[in-house]
Every structure is written in C-alpha cells, then in structure tokens.
C-alpha cells in the first residue's frame, strides 16, 4: 500500500506537562482515519504538531516517506488543513478571502472552489464578521479543500454545521476518498465518523489506547442482555456477567457469552422478558474512557 502519512512515536510536552505521548499513526492512500477522543485528549495537539504550528518534543512525521518539514512549501501545497476554530479577517468578504487564497497557487483552483461553495450553499458576498458559526466553518472547509490536496487534515470539522449540511459534507469526503484523497478526521463524536471511516484510533490523555478497522469495531462480540425474571439473583450468580443497570426486576448485562451457550444456561430459569441488543458504538466508545 502507498503510505501517505506516517507518524512515529510523536511526543509533545509543555514543560513537565504531557501533551501527547508516543503517538504513532499510518494512513494509506484513500484512507479516512477517524481520530477519536474527548476534548483535551490530545487530538488537536497531534494535528497542530503535524502541521508545524507547534514544535514537537520528539518523534517523526513522514509524508510519502519524506520527513515533513514545516518550511517545505511543495509539501504544504499537497495538504489541506481545517482547524477546529476558524479565525479570518472580519472586514473582508468571503469572496475576497477565497480570492486571496487562490492567489497562492500557480494551478487554477477556481473550478473546485465554485463547486464546493455551491455544494455547501456558501454566499461569497457576505462579510466574515456577519457569518454564523456554521457558515464560517463552510469557509474553512472550502479553504482546506479548494486546492484539491492529497492529504486532508480535519479537526472537529462539523462543529457548527446543521445535520443536513453534515451529511452533504460527509458525501463530499466520500467522493474525495474515491479520488484517492487521504483524510485524517478528528472528532469527539463517534457516531459522526462511524459511517465514513475505514479505521479508528482512540486517544486518551495523550496516548492512543486502541486502534482498529471500523468493521472490526462494529462487529464487537459484546451485546446487551436484558432479562426480567423472579430468578434474577440466581441468573446473576450463574452468568457472572458485568451489569450495566439493575432496577431489581430487570437487569441489563454486558454479555460476551456465545448465544447457544447462553440459551442453555437460561433454559433452567423462568424468564419473563429476554432481549439481546447490539451495543451502540457510542457506548463502546465510552467504555474505552472509563
């Protein structure tokens, strides 16, 4: 596979305070990698270090096997970056900002700009100071993507966007993936990335605690087992499963017992209610951060 971005043992310390510790990632061409973690976990620190906005303490960052240097303009032209917060000149119009950005590139990027502005329903005649948070984020998306980068780095890209616009944006990203664009998608909302990402890395306290393919995470072996029974105390002792909730008459277990074995175990009890449900990805996400 053609590796586009590789991070090896990246560290960032602020004095004695840890920002990130030994973060390692690899993104191949056409990957959409979900970088997931709660606010303050180290996502933005990692991204800002990749972009050279802050200096790393240790580690290596490679773009197509070449060590990434913040001063290398030829590499930067191939990367699109959307920060979590968009700060632009308030007294300029959207058109003036986009025109200014266009002027940095020798190739013609106007067609892609117009295409993105139309899809995102962005009014280029408005002043930056008059934009809502959602429309300001749209400007950031166009700025990040209008030069058709090979690597797209997105930090909380949908904050401020309404659900309809989020879907439009995700469809844009899926089309970019089809073209071979590689995307690092940072978010604290798992449901946001579960439908578009190939792989997910969970970061906590500056450390990646789990990394796996999205299909494997979706096919986890755990289910919620919901039982109502007068024999519930005996069932709890027999199954020896972790309990999510217990109101006395109804218990929700976190189950990893194979279905046929489970049915055999429960067959000796009088059951009033039995439900087996898949664990939502959001709950699985929360389990990693307990």
C-alpha positions as CSV (number, residue, x, y, z in Angstrom):
1,X,0.0,0.0,0.0
2,X,1.1,3.6,-0.7
3,X,1.6,5.2,2.7
4,X,0.8,9.0,2.6
5,X,1.2,10.0,6.3
6,X,3.1,8.2,8.9
7,X,3.7,9.4,12.5
8,X,6.2,7.6,14.7
9,X,6.4,8.0,18.4
10,X,5.3,11.6,18.4
11,X,5.7,13.4,21.7
12,X,4.8,16.9,22.8
13,X,5.5,18.2,26.3
14,X,4.7,21.7,27.7
15,X,7.5,21.9,30.3
16,X,6.8,19.0,32.5
17,X,3.2,18.7,31.3
18,X,2.4,16.0,28.8
19,X,0.5,16.9,25.6
20,X,0.9,13.7,23.7
21,X,3.0,10.6,24.3
22,X,4.4,8.2,21.7
23,X,1.5,8.7,19.2
24,X,2.0,6.6,16.1
25,X,-0.3,6.5,13.1
26,X,-0.2,5.3,9.5
27,X,-2.6,6.5,6.7
28,X,-2.5,4.9,3.3
29,X,-3.7,6.5,0.1
30,X,-7.5,6.8,0.1
31,X,-7.9,6.1,3.8
32,X,-10.3,8.0,6.0
33,X,-8.9,7.7,9.5
34,X,-11.1,8.6,12.5
35,X,-9.1,10.2,15.3
36,X,-11.4,9.9,18.2
37,X,-11.2,11.2,21.8
38,X,-12.9,13.5,24.3
39,X,-12.0,17.2,24.4
40,X,-8.5,17.6,25.8
41,X,-7.3,14.1,24.9
42,X,-4.6,15.3,22.6
43,X,-6.2,15.3,19.1
44,X,-5.6,19.0,18.3
45,X,-2.1,18.8,19.8
46,X,-1.2,16.0,17.5
47,X,-2.7,17.8,14.5
48,X,-1.0,21.1,15.3
49,X,2.3,19.3,15.6
50,X,1.8,17.6,12.2
51,X,1.1,21.0,10.7
52,X,4.2,22.5,12.3
53,X,2.1,25.1,14.2
54,X,3.8,23.9,17.4
55,X,7.2,22.2,17.7
56,X,7.3,18.5,18.6
57,X,9.3,17.3,21.6
58,X,10.3,14.0,19.9
59,X,9.2,11.7,17.1
60,X,9.0,11.7,13.3
61,X,6.4,12.7,10.8
62,X,6.6,11.5,7.2
63,X,4.7,12.5,4.1
64,X,5.2,9.9,1.3
65,X,8.3,8.6,3.2
66,X,9.8,12.1,3.3
67,X,10.2,13.7,6.7
68,X,7.7,16.6,7.0
69,X,9.4,20.0,7.3
70,X,7.1,22.9,8.1
71,X,9.2,25.1,5.8
72,X,8.7,22.8,2.7
73,X,6.2,24.7,0.6
74,X,6.0,22.0,-2.1
75,X,4.7,19.5,0.5
76,X,2.4,22.0,2.2
77,X,0.7,22.6,-1.2
78,X,-0.4,19.0,-1.1
79,X,-2.0,19.2,2.3
80,X,-5.4,20.7,3.3
81,X,-6.0,21.7,6.9
82,X,-9.2,22.7,8.7
83,X,-8.6,23.9,12.3
84,X,-11.2,23.4,14.9
85,X,-11.7,27.2,15.2
86,X,-11.8,29.4,12.1
87,X,-10.1,32.8,12.5
88,X,-10.2,35.1,9.4
89,X,-10.1,38.9,8.7
90,X,-13.5,40.1,9.8
91,X,-13.7,43.1,7.5
92,X,-13.2,41.0,4.3
93,X,-15.9,39.3,2.3
94,X,-15.9,35.6,1.7
95,X,-15.1,36.2,-1.9
96,X,-12.0,38.3,-1.0
97,X,-10.7,35.7,1.4
98,X,-11.1,32.9,-1.3
99,X,-9.6,35.1,-4.0
100,X,-6.6,35.8,-1.7
101,X,-6.2,32.1,-1.1
102,X,-6.5,31.3,-4.8
103,X,-3.6,33.7,-5.5
104,X,-1.2,31.4,-3.6
105,X,-1.4,28.7,-6.2
106,X,0.0,28.5,-9.7
107,X,-2.6,26.0,-10.9
108,X,-6.2,27.0,-11.5
109,X,-8.3,26.0,-8.4
110,X,-11.3,28.3,-9.2
111,X,-13.5,25.4,-10.5
112,X,-13.1,23.4,-7.3
113,X,-13.8,26.4,-5.2
114,X,-17.0,27.2,-7.1
115,X,-18.0,23.5,-6.9
116,X,-17.5,23.4,-3.1
117,X,-19.2,26.8,-2.5
118,X,-22.3,25.6,-4.4
119,X,-22.5,22.2,-2.6
120,X,-22.1,23.9,0.8
121,X,-24.5,26.8,-0.1
122,X,-21.9,29.4,0.8
123,X,-22.7,33.0,0.0
124,X,-19.4,34.6,-1.1
125,X,-20.7,38.1,-0.9
126,X,-21.1,38.2,2.9
127,X,-18.6,39.7,5.2
128,X,-16.7,37.3,7.5
129,X,-17.9,39.3,10.6
130,X,-21.6,38.6,9.5
131,X,-21.2,34.9,9.2
132,X,-22.8,32.4,11.6
133,X,-20.5,29.7,13.2
134,X,-21.8,27.2,10.6
135,X,-21.1,29.4,7.6
136,X,-17.7,30.3,9.0
137,X,-17.0,26.6,9.1
138,X,-18.1,26.3,5.5
139,X,-15.5,28.9,4.5
140,X,-12.8,26.9,6.4
141,X,-13.9,23.7,4.5
142,X,-13.6,25.5,1.1
143,X,-10.2,26.9,2.1
144,X,-8.9,23.5,3.1
145,X,-10.2,21.7,0.0
146,X,-10.2,24.1,-2.9
147,X,-6.6,23.3,-4.0
148,X,-7.5,19.5,-4.1
149,X,-4.9,18.3,-1.6
150,X,-3.7,14.8,-1.5
151,X,-3.8,14.8,2.3
152,X,-6.7,16.4,4.2
153,X,-6.4,17.0,7.9
154,X,-9.7,17.9,9.6
155,X,-10.0,19.0,13.3
156,X,-13.7,18.8,14.6
157,X,-14.9,19.7,11.0
158,X,-18.6,19.6,11.6
159,X,-18.9,21.7,14.7
160,X,-21.5,24.4,13.9
161,X,-22.9,22.6,10.8
162,X,-26.5,21.5,10.9
163,X,-27.3,17.8,10.4
164,X,-28.3,18.3,6.7
165,X,-25.0,20.1,6.0
166,X,-23.1,17.5,7.9
167,X,-24.5,14.8,5.5
168,X,-23.6,17.0,2.5
169,X,-20.0,17.4,3.9
170,X,-19.6,13.7,4.5
171,X,-20.7,12.9,0.9
172,X,-18.1,15.4,-0.3
173,X,-15.5,13.5,1.7
174,X,-16.6,10.1,0.4
175,X,-16.2,11.4,-3.2
176,X,-12.7,12.7,-2.3
177,X,-11.9,9.2,-1.0
178,X,-12.9,7.7,-4.3
179,X,-10.4,10.0,-6.0
180,X,-7.6,8.8,-3.7
181,X,-7.6,11.7,-1.2
182,X,-6.3,10.6,2.3
183,X,-8.2,12.1,5.2
184,X,-7.4,12.4,8.9
185,X,-10.7,13.1,10.6
186,X,-10.5,14.2,14.2
187,X,-13.7,14.3,16.3
188,X,-15.0,13.6,19.8
189,X,-18.3,12.2,18.4
190,X,-18.0,8.6,17.3
191,X,-21.4,8.4,15.5
192,X,-20.1,11.2,13.3
193,X,-17.3,9.2,11.8
194,X,-18.6,5.6,12.1
195,X,-20.3,5.8,8.7
196,X,-17.3,7.1,6.7
197,X,-14.1,6.0,8.3
198,X,-12.1,2.9,7.4
199,X,-10.1,2.9,10.6
200,X,-10.4,4.5,14.0
201,X,-7.8,5.4,16.7
202,X,-8.9,6.2,20.2
203,X,-6.7,8.7,22.1
204,X,-6.9,9.3,25.9
205,X,-4.7,11.5,28.0
206,X,-2.3,12.0,25.0
207,X,-1.9,8.2,24.4
208,X,-3.6,6.1,21.7
209,X,-5.3,3.3,23.7
210,X,-6.9,1.4,20.8
211,X,-6.7,1.3,17.1
212,X,-8.7,-0.9,14.8
213,X,-10.6,-1.2,11.5
214,X,-14.1,0.3,11.6
215,X,-15.6,-3.1,10.5
216,X,-14.0,-4.9,13.4
217,X,-15.1,-2.3,16.0
218,X,-18.7,-2.5,14.6
219,X,-18.6,-6.3,14.9
220,X,-17.5,-6.4,18.5
221,X,-18.5,-9.5,20.4
222,X,-20.5,-7.8,23.1
223,X,-24.2,-7.4,23.4
224,X,-26.7,-6.0,25.9
225,X,-28.6,-8.8,27.5
226,X,-31.9,-7.6,29.2
227,X,-33.6,-10.0,31.5
228,X,-36.7,-9.8,33.8
229,X,-37.2,-12.8,36.0
230,X,-38.1,-13.8,39.5
231,X,-35.0,-15.9,39.4
232,X,-32.8,-12.9,38.6
233,X,-30.5,-13.3,41.6
234,X,-29.7,-16.9,40.6
235,X,-29.2,-15.8,37.0
236,X,-26.7,-13.1,38.0
237,X,-24.7,-15.6,40.1
238,X,-24.8,-18.2,37.2
239,X,-23.9,-15.8,34.3
240,X,-21.3,-13.8,36.2
241,X,-21.5,-11.0,33.7
242,X,-20.8,-7.3,34.2
243,X,-24.0,-5.4,34.9
244,X,-24.8,-2.2,33.2
245,X,-28.0,-1.4,35.1
246,X,-30.2,-3.2,37.7
247,X,-33.6,-1.9,38.9
248,X,-34.4,-5.0,40.9
249,X,-36.8,-6.7,38.5
250,X,-34.9,-6.0,35.3
251,X,-31.2,-6.3,34.7
252,X,-29.1,-5.2,31.7
253,X,-26.0,-7.3,31.4
254,X,-22.9,-6.7,29.2
255,X,-22.8,-10.1,27.5
256,X,-20.0,-11.9,25.7
257,X,-21.4,-15.5,26.1
258,X,-21.9,-17.3,22.8
259,X,-25.7,-17.4,22.0
260,X,-26.2,-21.2,22.2
261,X,-24.3,-21.5,25.5
262,X,-26.3,-18.6,26.8
263,X,-29.7,-20.1,25.9
264,X,-28.6,-23.4,27.5
265,X,-27.7,-21.6,30.7
266,X,-31.0,-19.6,30.8
267,X,-33.2,-22.6,29.9
268,X,-33.4,-23.7,33.6
269,X,-34.9,-20.4,34.7
270,X,-38.4,-18.9,34.4
271,X,-37.9,-15.8,32.2
272,X,-40.5,-13.1,31.9
273,X,-38.6,-10.9,29.4
274,X,-35.5,-11.5,27.4
275,X,-33.9,-9.1,24.9
276,X,-30.5,-9.2,23.2
277,X,-29.3,-5.9,21.6
278,X,-26.1,-4.8,19.9
279,X,-24.1,-2.3,21.9
280,X,-24.2,1.1,20.2
281,X,-20.8,2.4,19.1
282,X,-21.2,5.4,21.4
283,X,-21.4,3.1,24.4
284,X,-18.4,1.2,23.2
285,X,-16.6,4.5,22.9
286,X,-17.5,5.5,26.4
287,X,-16.2,2.1,27.7
288,X,-12.7,3.0,26.5
289,X,-12.7,6.1,28.6
290,X,-13.8,4.7,32.0
